[in-house]
Amino acid sequence: MPDEEATAQVWELRVDGRVHRVETSGSWSRRLRWYVDHELVVERKSTDEKVRLTVKDRPDLGAVGVRFSRLGKPRRATLFEAATGEGLDAATRAVTGAGGLDLEPEPGSPAAVHEDRVRARPRSYALVAALGGVASVVLPLLLTALLARVAFSLPWPDWNLPLPNLPDLPAVPLPDLPDLPDLPDIPWPDWSLPGWMLWIVDNVHFVWPVVLACVLAHREIRRRTAQDVLRAARARERADAAGDPE
């Protein structure tokens, strides 16, 4: 049985004087722990791709959203600070993913490698996401064709089941409907969609997973860039506070 701690992922970041640390371990059924100033505040197990961590009696801590890939690889841990005024609370923002500050993954960890890959090769990341969308379309088709071929090649028994004799239903006399007046002919314009658009309409159920994968990939690239800027701003604030004579 594999050691759960061997697959552990750690994120950590100091925010407003508090050190937030999130640890995950396990591959399929994952255990998640959230520490604040080295104190364990919540622990839970989950198999979901998106996990929300909150502390009922500590709303001042906000909430943490942890994301995993479809294959269970850790991607990021995002801190959603407690709302200081009107607006959505931290738990709701953790569900919607609005705002938040990504914790820093441990150097060399799977999440850190993923972040570096998105930063260094955004086009390659988008291409891989598009190929994943293509695979999500092609693989089910190949699997269906394989199952159909196996099913038709099996020697199924010839079942001759007797059909019951059902009584004839009585005829119901329907009233005659009056003739409806002829509608005037409307001279609709003679136009047609271009060929490429007709192809997309006919194959939309194949196209949309690829388009969705590309959109999500580009959104993640923009989000990653914004998070880097936000982290740098927080780091400057901490450096300025540390250099303050107070």
C-alpha positions, 0 to 999 in steps of 0.5 A: 500500500503506498505511503500517503505522506510520500505524495504530500503537497504543501502550500504556505504564505504569510498574509496579514501577519498570519502564516497559512499552510495547507497540506494534502496527502493521498492520491484518490481519497485525499486528506487535507489540513489547514494550519494557521500560525502552525495550529491545525484549524481544520482537517477533512478527507475528500475525493472531489476536484474542488474542495472548500475548507472553512472553520465554523467558529472562526469566520475571521480566518476566511476560507481556503479552496483547493483544486486538483486535476482530473487525475488527482494531481494537486494544482493550487490552494487559494486563500479567500480572506474574510469580507471586511464590508458588504459583498460575498463572504469568504466561503461563497467566494471559495465556491465561485473562485472569485478573487482570492490569493494563491498560497505558494507551493513548496519548491519542487513540488508537483504544484510548483512544477505545474505553475512554472510550466504555465509561466514558462510555456503558456502556449504549450500549456494551452496546446496540451489542454486542447489535446486533452479536449480532443482526447475527451471526444475521440476516446469515447468514440473509439471505446464505443466502436470497440464495444460495438464490434465486440458485441456484434462478434459475440454468438448471441442466442436466438430468443423467440418469445411468444407475443401476447394477444392483445384485444383490439381497441375500439375506434373513437370517432373524432370530430371534423375540424374546420378548414383553416384559412391559408396563410399568406406567403412571406417572401423570406430572403434566400440566404444560407450559412457558410460551409465552415459554420454549417460544419460547426453546427453539425459537429458542435457536440464534438467541437465544444469540449475542445473550445472549452478546454482552450478557454479554460487554459487561457483563463488559467494563464491570465489568472496565474499572471494576475496571482504573480503580480498580487504575490509580488505586491504582498511581498513588497508590503511585508518588506516595507512593514519589516523595514518600518522603524516601528 
